[in-house]
């Protein structure tokens, strides 16, 4: 039995989008004759093709099956409901899965590289600040540094943290924590302050781990 509602609806949607039967056929990988049969109601596409057709025509699959627009909240036609429930997407091939996984891993590696690059660039900029120069000098001249018998080649600058505090009198103090890794598995945190009169090291705050 011919389904003229389906065919007329497909034809109307196609023409609305300014597509020819050949255009639709090319997008779906079928013949123009097949599209013609759909529109004259003598046949219908397979479920997987119908879903792609609905996407091209920018309607929901159940509307395409029903042969008309469906207002939100209304029940689906029995045929449309059955087709949607029975639809099973084609599983991805092994090569496709591997390609997707490889692309994701490559993207993650690239993102990690960008983040590391940004961090190191920020640390390099921090080395040009007066608080870094003060903290670095304090470190290499400290008793602990001499006690460990380390050299400047053993120092690795790891992090720079800056914050501003305001006391009850409204005086603002800039606080900077510099973390240096020295030797194997050891770190020194040098805390520098600037309350408006220049930078100085807070020896009570500075700690060695």
C-alpha positions in Angstrom: 0.0 0.0 0.0 1.4 3.4 -1.0 2.2 5.8 1.9 1.4 9.2 0.3 1.7 11.0 3.6 5.3 10.0 4.0 6.1 10.7 0.3 4.4 14.0 0.2 6.1 15.1 3.5 9.6 14.1 2.2 9.0 15.9 -1.1 7.8 19.1 0.7 10.8 19.1 3.1 13.2 18.5 0.2 11.9 21.3 -1.9 11.8 23.6 1.2 15.5 23.1 1.5 16.0 23.7 -2.2 17.4 20.2 -2.8 16.8 17.9 -5.8 16.2 14.2 -5.6 19.7 13.7 -7.0 21.1 15.9 -4.2 19.4 13.9 -1.5 20.4 10.6 -3.2 24.1 11.7 -3.2 24.0 12.6 0.5 22.5 9.3 1.4 24.5 7.1 -1.0 21.4 5.8 -2.8 20.0 6.3 -6.3 17.7 9.2 -7.4 15.2 6.5 -8.4 15.1 5.3 -4.8 14.3 8.8 -3.6 11.6 9.1 -6.3 10.0 5.9 -5.0 9.9 7.3 -1.5 8.2 10.5 -2.6 5.6 8.7 -4.6 4.9 6.5 -1.6 5.7 3.2 -3.2 8.6 2.4 -0.8 10.4 3.6 2.3 14.1 3.8 3.2 15.7 1.4 5.6 15.7 2.6 9.2 19.4 3.7 9.3 18.9 5.6 6.0 15.6 7.1 7.3 17.5 8.6 10.3 20.1 10.1 8.0 17.3 11.5 5.8 15.6 13.1 8.8 18.9 14.8 9.7 19.3 16.1 6.2 15.7 17.4 6.1 16.0 18.8 9.7 13.1 17.0 11.2 12.8 14.3 13.8 12.7 10.6 12.6 9.3 10.1 14.1 7.9 13.1 12.2 9.3 11.7 9.0 7.7 8.3 9.6 4.3 9.9 10.6 4.4 12.0 7.5 3.8 15.3 9.3 5.2 17.6 12.0 4.5 16.3 15.5 3.7 18.9 18.2 5.7 18.4 21.4 3.9 16.3 23.9 1.8 14.4 21.4 2.1 10.6 21.0 4.2 9.1 18.3 2.5 7.1 15.6 2.6 3.4 16.3 4.8 2.8 13.3 7.3 5.5 14.1 7.5 4.4 17.8 8.2 0.9 16.7 10.9 1.9 14.2 12.7 4.1 16.8 12.7 1.4 19.5 14.0 -1.2 17.1 16.7 1.0 15.7 20.2 -0.2 16.4 23.1 2.0 15.3 25.8 0.3 13.3 28.8 -0.5 15.6 32.1 1.2 14.9 34.8 -0.9 13.2 38.0 -1.9 15.0 40.1 0.5 12.9 37.7 3.4 13.5 37.8 2.8 17.3 41.6 2.7 17.2 41.8 5.9 15.1 39.4 7.7 17.6 41.5 6.5 20.6 44.7 7.6 19.0 43.3 11.0 18.1 42.1 11.5 21.7 45.5 10.4 23.1 47.3 12.7 20.7 45.1 15.6 21.7 45.7 15.0 25.4 49.5 14.9 24.8 49.3 18.1 22.8 47.3 19.8 25.5 49.6 18.6 28.3 52.6 20.0 26.3 50.9 23.3 25.9 50.2 23.5 29.6 53.7 22.6 30.5 55.0 25.2 28.0 52.8 27.9 29.5 54.0 27.1 33.0 57.6 27.2 32.1 57.1 30.4 30.2 55.5 32.0 33.3 58.3 30.8 35.5 60.9 32.3 33.1 59.1 35.7 33.3 59.1 35.5 37.1 62.9 35.2 37.1 63.1 38.8 35.9 61.3 40.2 39.0 63.1 41.8 42.0 61.4 39.4 44.4 62.9 36.4 42.6 66.4 37.9 42.6 66.0 38.5 46.3 64.7 35.1 47.1 67.3 33.4 44.9 70.2 35.3 46.6 68.8 34.5 50.0 68.7 30.8 49.1 72.3 30.4 47.9 73.6 32.4 50.8 71.6 30.5 53.4 73.3 28.2 56.0 71.2 25.3 54.9 72.4 25.6 51.3 76.0 25.6 52.4 75.4 22.8 54.9 74.2 20.5 52.2 77.2 21.3 50.0 75.0 22.2 47.0 75.8 24.4 44.0 73.7 26.6 41.9 73.4 23.8 39.3 71.4 21.9 41.9 68.6 24.5 42.0 65.4 24.1 40.1 62.8 26.9 40.3 59.4 25.2 40.6 56.7 27.7 41.4 55.8 31.3 42.0 52.7 32.3 44.0 51.6 35.9 44.6 48.9 37.4 46.7 48.0 40.7 48.3 46.8 41.3 51.9 45.5 44.4 53.6 45.8 45.0 57.4 43.4 46.9 59.7 45.1 50.2 58.9 44.6 49.7 55.1 48.2 49.0 54.4 48.6 46.5 51.5 51.4 43.9 51.5 52.4 41.9 48.4 53.4 38.4 49.4 55.3 36.1 47.1 56.1 32.4 47.8 59.0 31.1 45.7 59.6 27.4 45.7 63.0 26.0 44.8 63.9 22.4 44.5 67.4 21.8 45.7 69.2 18.5 45.4 67.3 15.3 45.4 63.8 15.5 46.9 64.4 18.7 48.9 62.6 22.0 48.6 63.0 25.5 50.1 60.1 28.0 50.2 61.3 31.5 50.3 58.7 34.1 51.3 59.2 37.7 50.1 57.1 40.7 51.2 56.7 44.2 49.9 54.6 46.6 52.1 55.4 49.6 50.0 59.0 50.2 51.1 60.7 47.5 49.0 61.1 43.8 49.0 62.5 41.8 51.9 62.6 38.1 52.9 60.4 37.0 55.8 62.9 34.6 57.5 60.3 33.4 59.9 58.0 32.4 57.0 60.7 30.7 54.9 60.8 27.0 55.3 63.0 24.0 54.2 61.6 20.6 53.5 
